[in-house]
């Protein structure tokens, strides 16, 4: 009997694993903030420091002195704004992965 197992599928967690999502997220957050009169600007390092936090935690982390409802409104808007750029970037990675494996991709982007 052949002991060699054949890989049938691979699941990729694209954003933050195969590429640095913060480089895509920061400009999206900044564009949303500018469009809504929010003076805060984000760097990729700022976005990386938010990884693993829930939206309310990010709001408190990014705007510790602000009204919590306003801070959550801003963070929700920023997160909505990142979905399209992340999807566009992910699409290229997914195409490459699908050439080699039957593939699935995961994301924390809740608007997909």
VMD Tcl script that builds the backbone (N, CA, C; Angstrom):
set m [mol new atoms 336]
animate dup $m
set s [atomselect $m all]
$s set {name element resname resid chain x y z} {
  {N N UNK 1 A 0.840 -1.179 0.000}
  {CA C UNK 1 A 0.000 0.000 0.000}
  {C C UNK 1 A 0.884 1.241 0.000}
  {N N UNK 2 A 0.504 2.219 -0.758}
  {CA C UNK 2 A 1.262 3.450 -0.885}
  {C C UNK 2 A 1.018 4.339 0.330}
  {N N UNK 3 A 2.094 4.673 1.070}
  {CA C UNK 3 A 1.970 5.505 2.265}
  {C C UNK 3 A 2.008 7.006 1.951}
  {N N UNK 4 A 2.269 7.345 0.733}
  {CA C UNK 4 A 2.360 8.752 0.358}
  {C C UNK 4 A 0.956 9.341 0.223}
  {N N UNK 5 A 0.716 10.463 0.935}
  {CA C UNK 5 A -0.585 11.121 0.868}
  {C C UNK 5 A -0.530 12.235 -0.157}
  {N N UNK 6 A -1.601 12.337 -0.914}
  {CA C UNK 6 A -1.688 13.380 -1.922}
  {C C UNK 6 A -2.441 14.573 -1.330}
  {N N UNK 7 A -1.875 15.768 -1.476}
  {CA C UNK 7 A -2.548 16.979 -1.024}
  {C C UNK 7 A -3.690 17.268 -1.976}
  {N N UNK 8 A -4.892 17.373 -1.424}
  {CA C UNK 8 A -6.071 17.586 -2.249}
  {C C UNK 8 A -6.547 19.039 -2.214}
  {N N UNK 9 A -6.226 19.736 -1.142}
  {CA C UNK 9 A -6.678 21.126 -1.036}
  {C C UNK 9 A -5.802 21.856 -0.031}
  {N N UNK 10 A -5.762 23.168 -0.179}
  {CA C UNK 10 A -5.018 24.031 0.728}
  {C C UNK 10 A -5.915 25.216 1.060}
  {N N UNK 11 A -5.961 25.598 2.333}
  {CA C UNK 11 A -6.727 26.763 2.758}
  {C C UNK 11 A -5.727 27.859 3.106}
  {N N UNK 12 A -5.894 29.042 2.521}
  {CA C UNK 12 A -4.995 30.160 2.755}
  {C C UNK 12 A -5.693 31.251 3.557}
  {N N UNK 13 A -5.025 31.765 4.559}
  {CA C UNK 13 A -5.452 32.972 5.265}
  {C C UNK 13 A -4.604 34.090 4.674}
  {N N UNK 14 A -5.134 34.792 3.685}
  {CA C UNK 14 A -4.337 35.709 2.886}
  {C C UNK 14 A -3.866 36.938 3.639}
  {N N UNK 15 A -4.807 37.705 4.170}
  {CA C UNK 15 A -4.422 38.996 4.726}
  {C C UNK 15 A -3.681 38.823 6.050}
  {N N UNK 16 A -2.410 39.147 6.004}
  {CA C UNK 16 A -1.554 39.049 7.174}
  {C C UNK 16 A -0.711 37.794 7.202}
  {N N UNK 17 A -0.979 36.843 6.339}
  {CA C UNK 17 A -0.198 35.612 6.298}
  {C C UNK 17 A 0.643 35.556 5.032}
  {N N UNK 18 A 0.005 35.622 3.880}
  {CA C UNK 18 A 0.757 35.587 2.624}
  {C C UNK 18 A 1.258 36.966 2.213}
  {N N UNK 19 A 0.610 38.010 2.673}
  {CA C UNK 19 A 1.075 39.368 2.414}
  {C C UNK 19 A 0.635 40.272 3.541}
  {N N UNK 20 A 1.298 41.419 3.641}
  {CA C UNK 20 A 1.045 42.366 4.720}
  {C C UNK 20 A -0.185 43.206 4.387}
  {N N UNK 21 A -1.300 42.888 4.993}
  {CA C UNK 21 A -2.546 43.591 4.716}
  {C C UNK 21 A -2.502 45.044 5.173}
  {N N UNK 22 A -1.668 45.364 6.146}
  {CA C UNK 22 A -1.601 46.732 6.672}
  {C C UNK 22 A -1.211 47.741 5.602}
  {N N UNK 23 A -0.430 47.306 4.617}
  {CA C UNK 23 A -0.021 48.196 3.529}
  {C C UNK 23 A -1.216 48.572 2.652}
  {N N UNK 24 A -2.252 47.760 2.653}
  {CA C UNK 24 A -3.474 48.033 1.909}
  {C C UNK 24 A -4.512 48.725 2.796}
  {N N UNK 25 A -4.550 48.357 4.055}
  {CA C UNK 25 A -5.547 48.880 4.978}
  {C C UNK 25 A -5.320 50.355 5.296}
  {N N UNK 26 A -4.081 50.756 5.579}
  {CA C UNK 26 A -3.810 52.140 5.998}
  {C C UNK 26 A -4.327 53.177 4.988}
  {N N UNK 27 A -4.029 53.042 3.692}
  {CA C UNK 27 A -4.567 54.038 2.748}
  {C C UNK 27 A -6.100 54.044 2.688}
  {N N UNK 28 A -6.721 52.886 2.845}
  {CA C UNK 28 A -8.188 52.829 2.832}
  {C C UNK 28 A -8.759 53.551 4.051}
  {N N UNK 29 A -8.180 53.313 5.213}
  {CA C UNK 29 A -8.631 53.996 6.427}
  {C C UNK 29 A -8.429 55.504 6.291}
  {N N UNK 30 A -7.276 55.905 5.762}
  {CA C UNK 30 A -6.990 57.332 5.610}
  {C C UNK 30 A -7.961 58.003 4.645}
  {N N UNK 31 A -8.282 57.336 3.562}
  {CA C UNK 31 A -9.235 57.894 2.594}
  {C C UNK 31 A -10.605 58.062 3.240}
  {N N UNK 32 A -11.044 57.059 4.021}
  {CA C UNK 32 A -12.339 57.160 4.690}
  {C C UNK 32 A -12.327 58.323 5.680}
  {N N UNK 33 A -11.280 58.415 6.485}
  {CA C UNK 33 A -11.189 59.493 7.476}
  {C C UNK 33 A -11.212 60.861 6.807}
  {N N UNK 34 A -10.450 61.006 5.741}
  {CA C UNK 34 A -10.420 62.284 5.031}
  {C C UNK 34 A -11.805 62.635 4.473}
  {N N UNK 35 A -12.480 61.655 3.912}
  {CA C UNK 35 A -13.803 61.888 3.329}
  {C C UNK 35 A -14.854 62.247 4.376}
  {N N UNK 36 A -14.603 61.853 5.637}
  {CA C UNK 36 A -15.584 62.093 6.696}
  {C C UNK 36 A -15.112 63.127 7.716}
  {N N UNK 37 A -14.068 63.869 7.381}
  {CA C UNK 37 A -13.614 64.950 8.251}
  {C C UNK 37 A -12.939 64.513 9.537}
  {N N UNK 38 A -12.435 63.297 9.563}
  {CA C UNK 38 A -11.718 62.796 10.735}
  {C C UNK 38 A -10.234 63.105 10.527}
  {N N UNK 39 A -9.632 63.809 11.471}
  {CA C UNK 39 A -8.257 64.278 11.288}
  {C C UNK 39 A -7.191 63.198 11.484}
  {N N UNK 40 A -7.508 62.101 12.068}
  {CA C UNK 40 A -6.531 61.038 12.341}
  {C C UNK 40 A -6.065 60.410 11.046}
  {N N UNK 41 A -4.756 60.149 10.942}
  {CA C UNK 41 A -4.187 59.412 9.811}
  {C C UNK 41 A -3.448 58.190 10.356}
  {N N UNK 42 A -3.471 57.111 9.576}
  {CA C UNK 42 A -2.925 55.830 10.015}
  {C C UNK 42 A -1.733 55.428 9.161}
  {N N UNK 43 A -0.758 54.824 9.800}
  {CA C UNK 43 A 0.363 54.210 9.094}
  {C C UNK 43 A 0.117 52.708 9.060}
  {N N UNK 44 A 0.834 51.984 8.211}
  {CA C UNK 44 A 0.709 50.525 8.267}
  {C C UNK 44 A 1.024 49.980 9.667}
  {N N UNK 45 A 1.981 50.574 10.356}
  {CA C UNK 45 A 2.304 50.117 11.720}
  {C C UNK 45 A 1.118 50.307 12.660}
  {N N UNK 46 A 0.387 51.423 12.508}
  {CA C UNK 46 A -0.825 51.628 13.318}
  {C C UNK 46 A -1.821 50.504 13.082}
  {N N UNK 47 A -2.012 50.154 11.811}
  {CA C UNK 47 A -2.972 49.096 11.465}
  {C C UNK 47 A -2.523 47.742 11.999}
  {N N UNK 48 A -1.226 47.464 11.931}
  {CA C UNK 48 A -0.719 46.194 12.478}
  {C C UNK 48 A -0.985 46.095 13.974}
  {N N UNK 49 A -0.905 47.225 14.668}
  {CA C UNK 49 A -1.115 47.205 16.124}
  {C C UNK 49 A -2.573 46.926 16.484}
  {N N UNK 50 A -3.472 47.007 15.509}
  {CA C UNK 50 A -4.891 46.714 15.744}
  {C C UNK 50 A -5.238 45.250 15.496}
  {N N UNK 51 A -4.327 44.506 14.902}
  {CA C UNK 51 A -4.590 43.097 14.574}
  {C C UNK 51 A -4.955 42.306 15.823}
  {N N UNK 52 A -5.958 41.479 15.674}
  {CA C UNK 52 A -6.383 40.610 16.775}
  {C C UNK 52 A -7.357 41.258 17.736}
  {N N UNK 53 A -7.651 42.531 17.543}
  {CA C UNK 53 A -8.584 43.229 18.422}
  {C C UNK 53 A -9.968 43.263 17.774}
  {N N UNK 54 A -10.992 43.317 18.617}
  {CA C UNK 54 A -12.352 43.496 18.118}
  {C C UNK 54 A -12.535 44.963 17.722}
  {N N UNK 55 A -13.598 45.270 16.989}
  {CA C UNK 55 A -13.840 46.658 16.584}
  {C C UNK 55 A -13.973 47.598 17.788}
  {N N UNK 56 A -14.711 47.251 18.850}
  {CA C UNK 56 A -14.753 48.145 20.017}
  {C C UNK 56 A -13.374 48.322 20.665}
  {N N UNK 57 A -12.568 47.270 20.698}
  {CA C UNK 57 A -11.225 47.392 21.253}
  {C C UNK 57 A -10.356 48.310 20.399}
  {N N UNK 58 A -10.482 48.187 19.075}
  {CA C UNK 58 A -9.727 49.066 18.174}
  {C C UNK 58 A -10.151 50.510 18.395}
  {N N UNK 59 A -11.449 50.746 18.516}
  {CA C UNK 59 A -11.952 52.104 18.732}
  {C C UNK 59 A -11.354 52.717 19.993}
  {N N UNK 60 A -11.336 51.958 21.090}
  {CA C UNK 60 A -10.756 52.468 22.341}
  {C C UNK 60 A -9.251 52.659 22.223}
  {N N UNK 61 A -8.597 51.750 21.479}
  {CA C UNK 61 A -7.147 51.809 21.310}
  {C C UNK 61 A -6.733 53.022 20.466}
  {N N UNK 62 A -7.453 53.256 19.378}
  {CA C UNK 62 A -7.096 54.314 18.441}
  {C C UNK 62 A -7.551 55.688 18.935}
  {N N UNK 63 A -8.707 55.735 19.582}
  {CA C UNK 63 A -9.279 56.997 20.064}
  {C C UNK 63 A -9.590 56.894 21.558}
  {N N UNK 64 A -8.566 56.786 22.411}
  {CA C UNK 64 A -8.814 56.532 23.834}
  {C C UNK 64 A -9.586 57.643 24.555}
  {N N UNK 65 A -9.479 58.869 24.092}
  {CA C UNK 65 A -10.144 59.988 24.767}
  {C C UNK 65 A -11.483 60.362 24.129}
  {N N UNK 66 A -11.824 59.743 23.020}
  {CA C UNK 66 A -13.025 60.127 22.270}
  {C C UNK 66 A -14.275 59.455 22.826}
  {N N UNK 67 A -15.417 60.008 22.436}
  {CA C UNK 67 A -16.698 59.397 22.750}
  {C C UNK 67 A -16.722 57.995 22.133}
  {N N UNK 68 A -17.013 56.962 22.910}
  {CA C UNK 68 A -16.969 55.592 22.383}
  {C C UNK 68 A -17.857 55.363 21.162}
  {N N UNK 69 A -19.041 55.958 21.140}
  {CA C UNK 69 A -19.935 55.759 19.990}
  {C C UNK 69 A -19.316 56.372 18.731}
  {N N UNK 70 A -18.733 57.543 18.843}
  {CA C UNK 70 A -18.079 58.185 17.696}
  {C C UNK 70 A -16.880 57.357 17.242}
  {N N UNK 71 A -16.065 56.909 18.200}
  {CA C UNK 71 A -14.879 56.116 17.866}
  {C C UNK 71 A -15.269 54.828 17.146}
  {N N UNK 72 A -16.335 54.183 17.598}
  {CA C UNK 72 A -16.783 52.956 16.931}
  {C C UNK 72 A -17.342 53.255 15.541}
  {N N UNK 73 A -18.012 54.393 15.376}
  {CA C UNK 73 A -18.496 54.797 14.054}
  {C C UNK 73 A -17.329 54.949 13.086}
  {N N UNK 74 A -16.264 55.616 13.542}
  {CA C UNK 74 A -15.086 55.812 12.696}
  {C C UNK 74 A -14.451 54.472 12.346}
  {N N UNK 75 A -14.243 53.629 13.332}
  {CA C UNK 75 A -13.580 52.337 13.092}
  {C C UNK 75 A -14.445 51.458 12.187}
  {N N UNK 76 A -15.750 51.452 12.383}
  {CA C UNK 76 A -16.630 50.685 11.489}
  {C C UNK 76 A -16.514 51.193 10.058}
  {N N UNK 77 A -16.512 52.509 9.895}
  {CA C UNK 77 A -16.362 53.079 8.559}
  {C C UNK 77 A -15.042 52.710 7.918}
  {N N UNK 78 A -13.984 52.786 8.700}
  {CA C UNK 78 A -12.651 52.415 8.185}
  {C C UNK 78 A -12.630 50.953 7.754}
  {N N UNK 79 A -13.222 50.096 8.572}
  {CA C UNK 79 A -13.221 48.668 8.239}
  {C C UNK 79 A -14.059 48.368 7.000}
  {N N UNK 80 A -15.152 49.083 6.823}
  {CA C UNK 80 A -15.927 48.915 5.587}
  {C C UNK 80 A -15.101 49.360 4.385}
  {N N UNK 81 A -14.354 50.458 4.561}
  {CA C UNK 81 A -13.557 51.002 3.456}
  {C C UNK 81 A -12.421 50.080 3.035}
  {N N UNK 82 A -11.950 49.236 3.933}
  {CA C UNK 82 A -10.816 48.363 3.585}
  {C C UNK 82 A -11.232 47.141 2.773}
  {N N UNK 83 A -12.502 46.793 2.774}
  {CA C UNK 83 A -12.925 45.537 2.158}
  {C C UNK 83 A -12.663 45.465 0.657}
  {N N UNK 84 A -13.003 46.512 -0.082}
  {CA C UNK 84 A -12.796 46.465 -1.535}
  {C C UNK 84 A -11.312 46.396 -1.880}
  {N N UNK 85 A -10.455 47.261 -1.302}
  {CA C UNK 85 A -9.026 47.130 -1.624}
  {C C UNK 85 A -8.442 45.772 -1.224}
  {N N UNK 86 A -8.879 45.244 -0.085}
  {CA C UNK 86 A -8.385 43.920 0.318}
  {C C UNK 86 A -8.866 42.847 -0.650}
  {N N UNK 87 A -10.115 42.945 -1.086}
  {CA C UNK 87 A -10.643 41.959 -2.034}
  {C C UNK 87 A -9.880 42.012 -3.350}
  {N N UNK 88 A -9.594 43.220 -3.821}
  {CA C UNK 88 A -8.845 43.352 -5.070}
  {C C UNK 88 A -7.445 42.762 -4.941}
  {N N UNK 89 A -6.806 43.026 -3.807}
  {CA C UNK 89 A -5.464 42.480 -3.607}
  {C C UNK 89 A -5.515 40.967 -3.427}
  {N N UNK 90 A -6.508 40.504 -2.711}
  {CA C UNK 90 A -6.640 39.065 -2.482}
  {C C UNK 90 A -6.907 38.317 -3.777}
  {N N UNK 91 A -7.651 38.951 -4.686}
  {CA C UNK 91 A -8.000 38.273 -5.940}
  {C C UNK 91 A -6.757 37.825 -6.696}
  {N N UNK 92 A -5.741 38.661 -6.732}
  {CA C UNK 92 A -4.500 38.277 -7.409}
  {C C UNK 92 A -3.837 37.094 -6.739}
  {N N UNK 93 A -3.797 37.115 -5.413}
  {CA C UNK 93 A -3.194 36.003 -4.679}
  {C C UNK 93 A -3.989 34.717 -4.863}
  {N N UNK 94 A -5.300 34.839 -4.865}
  {CA C UNK 94 A -6.157 33.660 -5.041}
  {C C UNK 94 A -5.937 33.053 -6.425}
  {N N UNK 95 A -5.840 33.897 -7.448}
  {CA C UNK 95 A -5.592 33.374 -8.798}
  {C C UNK 95 A -4.301 32.572 -8.849}
  {N N UNK 96 A -3.251 33.062 -8.210}
  {CA C UNK 96 A -1.972 32.348 -8.196}
  {C C UNK 96 A -2.120 31.018 -7.465}
  {N N UNK 97 A -2.769 31.039 -6.309}
  {CA C UNK 97 A -2.933 29.813 -5.521}
  {C C UNK 97 A -3.780 28.781 -6.257}
  {N N UNK 98 A -4.809 29.245 -6.956}
  {CA C UNK 98 A -5.710 28.318 -7.651}
  {C C UNK 98 A -5.043 27.633 -8.839}
  {N N UNK 99 A -3.975 28.214 -9.334}
  {CA C UNK 99 A -3.245 27.552 -10.422}
  {C C UNK 99 A -2.568 26.276 -9.936}
  {N N UNK 100 A -2.259 26.244 -8.646}
  {CA C UNK 100 A -1.502 25.113 -8.098}
  {C C UNK 100 A -2.350 24.155 -7.274}
  {N N UNK 101 A -3.362 24.672 -6.576}
  {CA C UNK 101 A -4.150 23.853 -5.662}
  {C C UNK 101 A -5.621 24.202 -5.759}
  {N N UNK 102 A -6.431 23.267 -5.387}
  {CA C UNK 102 A -7.835 23.562 -5.126}
  {C C UNK 102 A -7.812 24.396 -3.853}
  {N N UNK 103 A -8.353 25.610 -3.883}
  {CA C UNK 103 A -8.085 26.556 -2.799}
  {C C UNK 103 A -9.334 27.209 -2.242}
  {N N UNK 104 A -9.242 27.594 -0.970}
  {CA C UNK 104 A -10.219 28.427 -0.286}
  {C C UNK 104 A -9.446 29.541 0.387}
  {N N UNK 105 A -10.077 30.665 0.578}
  {CA C UNK 105 A -9.429 31.787 1.253}
  {C C UNK 105 A -10.308 32.263 2.390}
  {N N UNK 106 A -9.676 32.723 3.453}
  {CA C UNK 106 A -10.404 33.240 4.607}
  {C C UNK 106 A -10.085 34.702 4.837}
  {N N UNK 107 A -11.028 35.401 5.418}
  {CA C UNK 107 A -10.810 36.799 5.775}
  {C C UNK 107 A -11.693 37.165 6.947}
  {N N UNK 108 A -11.253 38.172 7.677}
  {CA C UNK 108 A -12.062 38.699 8.771}
  {C C UNK 108 A -12.938 39.842 8.289}
  {N N UNK 109 A -12.893 40.141 7.014}
  {CA C UNK 109 A -13.688 41.250 6.467}
  {C C UNK 109 A -15.153 40.838 6.459}
  {N N UNK 110 A -15.941 41.429 7.294}
  {CA C UNK 110 A -17.311 40.990 7.526}
  {C C UNK 110 A -18.285 41.468 6.459}
  {N N UNK 111 A -17.880 42.296 5.518}
  {CA C UNK 111 A -18.786 42.783 4.479}
  {C C UNK 111 A -18.711 41.996 3.188}
  {N N UNK 112 A -17.892 40.953 3.096}
  {CA C UNK 112 A -17.771 40.180 1.846}
  {C C UNK 112 A -18.980 39.331 1.648}
}
mol reanalyze $m
mol bondsrecalc $m
mol representation Tube
mol addrep $m
